[in-house]
Amino acid sequence: MLTPRDERILEDLVRYFILSRPQIQRLHFPEDANGRSSRRRLQMLVDLQLINRQHLLYAQPAGGSPASVYFPSRKGCELLFEKSRDERYLLTPTNAPIPHHINHWIAISETHIALNVALNSEPGVSVDDWINEWDICNKDERIPEKRYRLYTLLKDQPKLICAPDAGFLLSMDGHKKAFYLEQDRNSSGVFQVASSKTKGYAVMAELNLHRRHFPQATVNSFTVIMVAPTPKRRDALRHAMKEMPAANLWRFVAASDLTPAAFLYSPIFHPCEGDPVSLIKRRPTDAS
C-alpha cells in the first residue's frame, strides 16, 4: 500500500527529474541513518514500476562507491494524475537520462533542493515556476506541436541557440523575475564556456525572450546564475566572461557557498566585476 511519503517521493522526482538515493534519503528519510529503510522503500516503488532507476551510473564526484539514481516513470506520473487530475503530470519527461550527463543533473537537483529549502523559511518569497531542461514550458497548450522547451533557436545562419540548464521565476512582494541556471561541471575551458554561452543569452535579453518562458514575469530583465564547482573556477569564469556580450546578466557562485541559509540574502553571487551581491534584497523591518 502506498503511503503519503511514497507519493511525495513521486512528486519530487517530477519536480527534480533525477535524484540520487542519498538525496531522496535526506529529503524523505532523515531518520534513516544507514539508508536501509530508504533503499527498501525505493526498491518497492521500482518493483511497482512507479519510479525508474538507473543502476550504478552515478558516483559522488568526491569519491565513494557508485550509487543508483531515480527518475519519473510513466506509471507513477499517471498515478499522480489520477489523484490530482492535473494533466501536467502526463507531460513529465520519463526517458532514461544519458549516463555521462548524470553528475550534471544531480548537481542541478542539488541547487534546486537548496533553493527550495531556503524558501521554506521565507513565506513571502516563492518560486512560481521551475523549468528543467527537458520540461515543457507551456504545459497548458493542448496542441502538441505548439509546445516548447527552454531550448531556443535564435538564428539559423549562423546557428545560434540558448539552452539553459533550468529556469525559474522568483516572486516577492508582487514582483516576479526570471532566472536561468547554468550548472558548470568544469568539463570545458572557461573561455570556451564564455564563447558558447553568452551570445545566446545576449540575444534573449535584447528580444525579451525570457517572457516566452515566463509570461508572468513583471521584471523586464533576467539574471543568469552560473554555479561553479569551486571558488577558483568561479573566478576564472568571471574573468573569461567580463568582456563578452551582456556580461551584466551573469552572476557567479561557488557550489560550496550555495547553502539554503545563504541562498537568498547572503552576498555570495559575484558579477563579472565588482563586489558580490545577494539574490534578493532583504525586506526592511517594521522598525525601519
N, C-alpha and C positions, 0 to 999 in steps of 0.2 A: 504493500500500500504506500502510495506517495505521501510524503509529509509536506507541510508548508516550506520547510528548508529545502527539500528536493526541488520544489517549484522555483524557489529563489535562485537556486543554482542554475536552472534552465534559463531564467530571466537574465542572470549575469552573463551567461555565455552569449545570449543575444546582444547584450549591452557591450561586452568587451570583445567578442568574436573568438579570441583564443586566450585560454588561461592555463597556467601550469597547475599541477596538483598542489604545490606549496602555496600558490596564490589563492586557490579555492579553499584550502585549509585555513589560511589566515582570515578569509572573508566569512566563512560559514562554519568552521570547526575550531574556533580559537582555544577550546578546552582540550583538544586532541593533541597532546604533546608529542606523541610518537608517530602520528599520522595513520595509525591503524584503522580508526573508525572512518576517517575520510576516504581512505583507499577502498574500504569495503563498500561504503555507500556509493562511491563513484563507479565501482565495478557493477553494482546492481543497476545503476542508471544506464551504463553501457550495455549490459545484457538485455535490458528492456528496449534498447535502441532509442532511448530518449536523449542521449548525448553521443557524440562521436569522440573517438580517441585516436591519436597518433602515437604509436609505440616508440619509445626510446629515440626520439628525434630532437629532443631539447636537452641541453646540458647547461648548467649555470656557467656564465662567462668567467666567473672567478674560480671555477673548478668544481669537482664533485661528480657524483655518478649521474649519468643521463636520466632524465625523467620523462614521463608522458605529458602530452598536452591534450586539452579537451576543447571541442568546438561544437557549435549547434548541429543538431540533426533535424531532418525534415519531420520526423515523428514528434520530436519534442516541441518544435515550433507549432505544429498542428494542435498539440495538446494545449499550449498556451493560447492559441486562437480560440479553441473550443471554450476555454474558461472565460476569456475576456471579450470575445467577438471582435477583437482588434485585428483587422486584416493585414496590418503592417507586419505582424509576426510571419505571415506567409511569404513576405519578400526578404526575409533574413537569409543571407548567404550561408549555405551549408556544405559547400565544396571543401575538400581537404586542403589545408594550407600547403604551399610549396615548401618543401623541407628546409632549403637553405635560407628561407625568409623567417623561420620560426623565432629565432632570437630577436629579430627586429620587431615582430608583432607582440612578443611577450613584453618587450621594453615599452611599446606603445600602451599596452594594457596597464603596465605599472604606473605610467604617467597618468593615465585616465583614473586609476584607482586612487592615486594620491590626490587628485583634484576632487573626486567625489567625497573622500574622507574629509578634506578641508571644508567642503561645502556643508557637511553635516552639522557643523557648529556655527554656521552663518545662515540663519533662516531668511535673511533679506537678500541673499545672493544665490543665484541658481544658474545651472546650465539648462537652457530651454531646449537645446538640441545638440547632440553629438553625432557626427557622421564619420564612420570609419571608411577606409579606402574603398571597400567593396560594397558598402551600403548604397541603397537607392536614396537619392536626396529627396525627390518628390514622391514619396510613397503613396500619397493620396491620388496620384494620377492613375486613371483607370486604363488608359491606352498604353500598352507595354512599350511601343516604340517611342513614346514621348518621355519615358523615364530616363534619368541620367544620374551619373555619379559625380564625385569630386573631380575626377579626371576631366580636364577641359582642353580641347583642341583650340588653340588661339589663332594659328596660321597654318595653311597647308604648305606654302612655299616661301621661304624655307620653313620646315616644320617647327612649330613652337607649341609646347604644351605646358600646362601647370597641373601637377599631380601631387597634391598634399597627402601626407600620411593619414591625416584626420583633420577635422574642423569642428569647432563648437561655437555656440552662441551664448555668451555670458550676459546675464541680466542682473541689473542692480538699480534700484530707485527709478524704475521706469525706463532706463537706458539699456539698450541691447547692442552689444558689439561682437563682431565676428573675429575669431582667432583661427589660424591654421597652425597645424603641428608638423614639424619636421623632426623626426627622431633619428639622430645621427648615430651610426654604429662604428665609426672610424674605419670604414671599409673602402673609402676613396680619399684621394688627396684633397686638402682644403680648397685649393684653387679650382680643382675640377668640380667640387660641390658648388662653389660660388658661381662658376660659369654656367652650370646646368640648372641651378635652382632659381637664380634671381630674376632672369629676364621674364619668365612666365609670370611671376608674381607682380613684376612692374607693370605688365600689360593688364593683368587682372585689376590692379589698383587704378590704372588710367581709365579703364572702362567700367569701373564699379561692378565687376562681375561677381564679387562676393555676395551681392544681392540675389544672384541666381541660386546660390546655395542656401542663403539665409535671408529670404524676403522680409522677415520680421525685423531685421536689423534697423536700429534708429541712428546709429553712428555711421557717418559716410566712409570712414576709413576702416582698415582692418590691420591686425598685427600678426606677424609670423613668428612663432616660438620655435627656436631651434634648441633641442635638448641634446647636449653633448655628453659623452660618457665620462669626461674628466674636465677639471678646470683648465688644464693645459690645452686640450683640444678645443674647448670653448673659446679661449682667447685667440687661438690660431684661426678659427673660423671667423671671428670678429675682424681680425686683421685682413683676411682674404676678401671679405665682403664690403669693406668700408668704401671702396671706390666703385662698387657695382651699382647698376640701376636700382633706384628705390631702396637704397640701403637703410633708410629711415624706418622702413616697415619691420625690420628684424629686431628680435630680442633673443639673447643667447643665455642659456642657463646650464650649469653642470647638473647631471642627474643626482649626484650626491647632495646637492643643495635643495632639490625639489621634494622636500618633505611636506606632508599635509600641514604641519604647523607653520611652514614658511611660504606655502604656495601662493596665498592671496595677498598678504600685506607686507612681506619682507622684501627688501631691496636686493633681490637675487637675479633679476633679469637685466642683462647687460646690453645696451645698444652697441652699435659698431664703434662708437666713440663716446666717451663721457662716463658719468657715474651710473651705477646700476639703479634700477627703479623697481617698484613693486608692480604686480599685475594689475591691481586696482588700488585706488586711494581709500584709506580708512575714512569712514564717516566721522564728521565732527560730533563730539559728545554733546549732550543736552546742556552741560555746564558751559560749553564754549559758545 
